[in-house]
Amino acid sequence: MLRIPCPHCGTRDEVEFRYKGDASVRRPAADADLAQFAAYVYERSNPKGWHLEWWFHSAGCRQMLQLWRHTVSHEIHAVGTAQERLPTPPGVTRSASGGAAST
């Protein structure tokens, strides 16, 4: 079980949270074509390694959080509010879209 350190409530069990998706995916511009919106909605990568994610603390403070989680070890590097820019894990650089790229 994951233990997620909520910045508002302290460390809590994973069952208090709901996974909400990839935090590195950016919505296309309003004038984007249908193919770009379809890719935004349906195409997702399945990364091995560090991943920037959205989590909702449904049984606690009811805040949307973002966190860096390793998809293999489930280690959590950083957790913050939706507005914060989290520090990247060692050996990772952010791509132009905000996602992770291993170095």
N, C-alpha and C positions, 0 to 999 in steps of 0.2 A: 504494500500500500504506500502511496505517495504521502509525504508529509509536506504540506505547502505552507511556507511562511507568509501569511497575509500581513501586509504592512499596517492594517488597521486592527486586526484581531489577534495577531500572534500566530504561531504554528498550529495548523489544524489538519485533520485527516482529509484525504482526497474525497471522501463521500460527501463532504460539505460543499464541494465545488462541482461545476459543470464545465466540461471542455467546450469551448466555443469556436475553435478553429485556428488557422494559420494567421498570425499577426503580421506576417511580412507581405501578404497579398494586398495590393492596392487597387481600389476601384478605378476603372477607366474613366476618362473625362466624359462629360455629358454628351459631347459630340462624337464619341467613339462609335465605330460600326458594330453591327450585330455580332460579328465573329469575335471581336474583342470582349464584348459582354458575355458571350457564351463561354469563352475561355476563362474569364474571371469567375463565373459561377460553377463550372463543371470540371475544369482541369486543375488538378492538385498534384504536387510532387509528394513522394513518400521518402523523406530524407532519413539518412542514417547518420546520426550525430546530433549536433546542436540545432535546436529548432525554436524559433520565437513564436509563442502561442498566446491565445486569449483564453482566460478562465474566468468564470463568474462565480463569486462566493455566494451561492444561493441560500445556504443555511447559516450565514453569518451577517456580514455588513452589507451584503447585496451590492457589492461594487464589482465592476469589471476590472480585471487585473491582466497584466501581460507578464510573461515569464520566459526565461531561457531554460529549456529542459533538454537533456540529452536523451534521445529516443532509444538508446540501447541500455544505458545504465540507469536512466531516470533521475540522474543527478540534476538538481536545480541550481543554476548559477546565480540568477538574480530575479527578483520579483518587484514589480512596481505598479503604480496606477496607470490607467490608460493614457494619460498625458505625458508620462515620464519617458525619457530616452534611456533605456537600460544599458549598463556597461556590457560589452560583448565578452563572451568567454575567451580564455586564452587560446590563441591559435585560430581564431575565427575573425573574419572581416565581414562587414555588412556589404551586401550588393547594393546597386542603385535603387532597387525596389524595397530595401530594408531587411531582406532576408539574410541568411547566413551562407557563407562560402568558406570552406576549410582552406587553411593555408599550409 
